[in-house]
Amino acid sequence: MDAARLPERRAELIRLLEHRQFVFRQDPLLVSQRLNDSPLPYPERLLERAAQIDQDGTLLNNLLRLERRFQWVIQALMLGWLVLGFSSLLMILQASSLNFFAVLVSILGVHSVMLILWLTVVPHRRRQVPALPEWLLSRLPSDQISQSVAELYRQQLLAPNAFWYWSRISHQFWLFTLSGMMLALLGMLTIRQYTFNWQSTLLDARLLNQWVQALGWLPSQLGFATPSADSVRSSQLHGTTIVAREWAGLLIGSLLVYGIVPRSMAWLVSWLLGRQQQAGLNLELPYYQHIIQRWTPKIVDSAENYRPDATALASTKQDVSQGFSLHTRRLAVLLESPDIQGLWARDIDGTDWPFWGGVEDREQFQRLKNELQSHPSQVMAGLELRGQTVPDRGLLRQLEQLQAISLPPMGLLLLSETAIPPERLLPWQEACTARGLSLFVREG
């Protein structure tokens, strides 16, 4: 994979770890708050946020370790293909008298078929994790960081530009194979005297001559010696040393022109298209949308402006402007209060919200998370204020988890049978402001 994208991969790794409820040494929420006034554009600010969260470099080192392992395996395989190409052609060139077309097909036959197959696959390419990286990823340790790294690479191997990356690697393998064959061919033609012949039951010398002239046209334009019509006729069944150099020139030119050059062009196309389709962070993901929303300046109600005699919802106009849409899938869920009916979800921001149900235990909360991951929605979380209910850590953690997998913005509706004093409402306002949540209040 491209090492230049390690900062983006680190940001993505932090996203996956937050979904796994990983505990970082640097609190992501505090880091986000420190960057509120940063002049950096949002993509660069997200990368800076990831760098500050991973201040000790633990996550980056895990990514670098896997990156080096990939590179080492790929380089070892390329060296292996170079040796394979070299040794396979040495075996073919053991005899002194060679059938030219048998040698040519042995060198370029499989390569040409695979290149044509690749060209036919390009318009119908499928997204799947190749066997080699899947084998490497499956052998990572079982800790949270390693498993998140594996998940990250699997996601990136299914990205649109991953096809071009693995095409480039495949073309490199073939280029090393063909290079090994070229080295063996040049070496053996230099130190041994060969003769080349051709044999055919169905084809005569005239037709074979036409094939040879067509095959040799392009190499001849590059200065390679190619057999003449007389050389083709004289080489039937028995080759001679007089024309051996012409046949050798055609063999070397064919390997270069019909093997190495087309494969190099395919590699270049894969490299260029892979670079064009490289994408940065997907800022449309709910996770990044929530962070950006916290960095976006917005007006929030102050406790000084609170009027306890309001019987409807507070801040309705403000929250409508923050992005609630009738065209987006929405649901209302009641936290820690399963005994209240869904009537509370009516007439919020001027519309009724579909009531999903109440959440009282971990099993119900997990079902809600599964629902949001399968069907992304905007969420309105209702909470009945009983006694001295305050925004404790457990409740805030639930809200953060829902916010991370829902579509922005997310709202919190406080339900109270009596007027809420300003000093009691203030902690909720501060908690919602820090997390980018839209706060509503319904009394009576």
N, C-alpha and C positions, 0 to 999 in steps of 0.2 A: 504494500500500500504506500501511498504518497506520504513521506515523512514531513513534508511542508505543512500538512494539515493536522499535525499533532495538537496545536492549540484548540482547534475546533473539536477534535475528538475528545480532548479533556473536558470541554464544556458539555459535550453530549454525555460523557461518562458521568459527570456530576448530576446531570438530569436523571439518568437511570438509577444512580445511587440514591438520590432523593426519593424516587418512587419506591425504592427498597427500604426506606426509612433508615438509611445509613447515618451514623453520627460523625460529623466532620469535626476536626479540631477547630476550624474557623466556622462560626455560625453563618450559614448562607444568608439569613435574613439581615443580620448586622452588616455583612459585607455589602448587600444590596443597598442598605440605607446609607452606607458611606459613599456610595457612588451616585447618590441622588443628584448631586450638582455637578457631576463630571461633564465636561464639554465633548467627550467622545461620542460618536454615533452609536446607536444601539448595538449593532453587531460587534464593534470593537469593545464596547463597554461590557458586553456579555463575556467576551474573551478575557478581559481584565478581571471581571468578577470571578471567573473560573480560576485564574492565576492566583488571586488572593485567597480563595477558599483552599486551594492546593498549595499553600505557602511553603510547605516543607518538601514539595515535589514528589510525594508518594504516588499520586495518581499518574503523573507524567512518567515516572520511572517504570511503572507497570506497563504503560503503553509503549515506551521505548524498548522494554525487554521483549515484548511480543513482536514489535516491529523488527528488531534485530533477528529474532528467531525466524520470522518469515523470510527475511533477506538471506539469511544463512542457508536455509533449505532451498530457496530458489537458485542461489548461486551454485550450491552443490549439485543440484539437478542439471543446471546448464553445463557444468563441467562434465557431468556424466553423459549428457547428450553429445557433447563434443567428442569424447572418447568413443562413444558408440558409433558415431558417424565415421570416425577415422578407422576403427577396427573393422567395421562391416565392409568398407570398401577395400581394405587390405585383403580380406578373404576373397572378394570378388576378383581381385587382380592377381591371384596366385598363378594362373596359367599364362603362358607367353603369347598364345594366339587367342584373341578375344572376339566373341561375336559382338559387334558394335551395338546393335539394337538391344541385345540382352543386357549389356552393361548400362545403356542409357535408361532402359525401363527400371532397372534395379536402383539407379540413382534418383530418378525423378518421378517414378510411377506413383508411389504412395504419397509423396509430397504433393504432387499435382492433384490427386484425388482429394486429399484433405483440404487443400486450398480452395478447391471448387466447392466442397461441402461447407466450408466456412462462409463463402460468398452467398450460398443459398440460405444459410442460417441467419445472416445479418438482418433481413427484413422481418424474420419471425423469431427473433431472440426471446428466450424465456429467462425469467429471473429465478435463479436458484443458487444455493451456496455450493461452490465446487467442492469436490471430495477432499482435495489436499488441505485447504484451510479448515474445513470442518473437522478433519482428523486432528489437526494441530489444536484447534479450539477445544475439542472434547477432552484434551489432556491437561487443561489448565486446572489449578487447584480449585477447591470447592468454597473458598472464602468469598465474601460479598464482592470485593473489588475485582477479583479474577473472573467471577461469573458475570459481573456487569461488563467487564472488558470483552468477554466472549459474546455477550448479547449485542454489544455495540458493533463489533466487527461483523456479526451475522447480519445486522441491519444494513451496514454499509456495503456488504457483499451483495445485497439485494437492491441497491440503489441503481438508478438508470445508467450511471457511468461505469458501474462495476463490470459490465459486459466488455467494454472497451479495454479496461485494465487487464482482465484475464485473457482477452484476445492478444493484447500486446505481449503478455508473458508467453502465450502459446507460440506466437511468431518468433519470439526470442529463442525458444527451445529449438524450433526448426532451423533458424539461422545458425545456431551453434552446431546442429547436426550437419547441415550443408557445408559449413566451414570446415568441419572435421573431414568430410568427404573431399573437399577441395584440397586440403593439405595432403591427404593420403594420395590423391590423384597426381598432384604436382610432384610429390616426392617419388612415387613409383615410376612415373614417366621420365623422371630425371635420371634415375639410377638403373633402370632396366629397359631393354629393347622389346617392344611389343609389336605385334602385327594384328590388324583388325580385318575381319571378314564379315560377310552377311550371308544369311541363308534363308530361303523361302520356298515353300512348296507352291503357293498360290500366286506370288508376285514375280514378275520378270524384271530384268535389269532396267528396262525403260521406265517402268512405273516407280521402281525403287529410286532411280535417279531423280525423278520429279520430287519425290518425298525428301530426298537428301538436299536438293537445291532449295526447297521451301524451308526446311529445317535450318539450313545454313545461311539463309539470307541475312537475318538479323546479326548473328555472330560475325559474318563477313563484313558488315558495316562498321563493326568495332575493331576490325583489323585481324581477326582470327582466320587462320588458314582453313579452308573447307575443301572436301574432295570434289574434283571435276567429274564430268560424265565418264571419261576414260578410267579415272580412278575407281569409280563405283563398279564399272564392268570388270575391271581386273581384280577386284576384291571379292568377287562371288566365290564362295566356298573356301578359298585359300587367300589369305592376306599376304602382302609383300612389304618388306621394310622400306621400299621406295616411296610408297604413299602413306606409310604409317603416321608420319608427322601431320598430314592433312586430316586424317581421322582423329588423331589426338587433339588437334586444334578445334575440331568440331565438338568433341566431347567436353573439353574445358569450356568453350564458349557457350554450349548448351546449358551446362551446370550453372554458369554465371547468369546468362540471359533469361533462362526459363526456370531457374531455381532461386538463386540468391536475390536477384533484382526484384521479381514479383513479391517475394516474401518480405523484402525490406520495404517495399511500397505499402504492403498490407500493415506492417508494423507502424509505419509513419502515419497512415490513416487512423489506426486505432489510437495512437498517441495524441493526434490532433483532436479527434472527436471526444476522446476521454477528457482532455483539458477543457474543451468547450462546454461539456456537460457537468463539469465540477460545480457543485453547489455548496454554498456556505451553510451556516446554521439555518434551519427551517424555522423562521420567526413566526410562522402561522400556528405552530404547536401551542396548545393551551399553556404549557409550562412557561414558554418564553413570553407569551402574551401577558401572563399574570405579572411577570417581572417587569416588563416594559410598562405595563399599566401603573405599577408602583412608581416608576420613574417619570410618568407623565404628569405634569402639574394639573391639579384639579381643585375645585372649591369644595370644602367640606363644611358642614354645619358646626358651629361652635356651641358649647354648652350654654354660653351666655344668651344665645338666641332661642334657647329651647322654651317652648310654651306648653306646660303640662295639661292645658285644657283642650288640646287637639284630640279629636276623637277618631280621626282617620289616620292615614300614614304620614309620617314626617319625611320631608326631603323627596317627595315624589318627583317633582320636576328635575331636581338635580340628578337622580338616579336614571331617569329616562335618557338624559343626555349622555350617560356613561356607557351606553351601548346595548341595553336590553332591546331585543328585536322580536317582533311577532313572527318573523320568517325563520327563526332558529328554534330547534327543538329545545323545550324547556321542561323542567319538573321541579316540584316543591317537595321537600322532605323535612320531617319534623325530628329534631335531635333531642334525645333524652325525654321525650314526651309522647309515647305511643298511644296514650289514652285520649288525645284530643282528635276530634274529627277533622276532615279535610276542609271544612268551611273557612278556616283561617287563610287558605291559599287563594281566596277570591279577592278580586279588586286590589291586586298589588300592581303598582305602576300603571293602573288603569285597566288591567286585564286580569283574567283568571288563569292561574297556573295549574297544570295537571298535578294532582296529588299522588306522589309515589308511595308514601306510607311513613311510618314512624321507625326510628332506629334507636334501639335500647341496648343491644348487646353486640359483640364482635361479629357474630355470624350475620346479623342483619346489616351491619356496616360493610362487611365484605361483599354481600350481595349487591348493595348499592354501588360499591366501587366497580364491581364486575359489569353492572348495567351501564355505568358512565363510560367505561373503557370500550364496551361494545357499541354503545350508541351515545357519542359525545353530545352533551346538552348543557344549556345554561341552567344553573342551580340557584334556587331560592331556599335557603336553610331557615327553618323556623325554630324558635327556641322560646319556651315558656319560662318567664322569670318567676321563680318561686323563692320566697324568703329573701336571702342575701346572695342569690346567684351572681357569680362574678366570672369574668373570662379566665378560667383556670387553664393550666397548661394542657390538660387532657382534652378539653373542649377545643382549644385553639389548634391543637394538633389535628383533630378531626377536620376542622375547617380547612386547614392547610392542605391536608391530603385530598379533600374533595376539590379544592381550588386547583390543585395541580393536574387533575384529570378531567375537569369540566371546561366548557367553553366560557371565555370571559365575556362580560363581567359576572361575578358571583355576588349574590346578595344575602344579607342576614336580616331576618325579620324578628324583632323582639316582641313577644306577646306578654302583655301584663293586664290584669284585671283592674289595676289602679294606676294613677299617674306615677311616672318614674321620676324621682328627684334628679336634678341636674348632676349632683355629685355622684350618683349611682350610674347615670348614663355615660359619664365622662370616660371611665375605663373601657367601655365598649366602643366608644368613638375612637379612642386612641388605638385600640387593638385592630379595628377595621381599617383605619387610615394606614397603619403600618403595613397591612397586608393587601391593601388595594380592594377591600370589600366594600360594597355599597350597603349602608345601614338604613334599615327601615324600623319604624316603631308603630305598634298598634296597641292602643289602650282601651280598656273598657269592654 
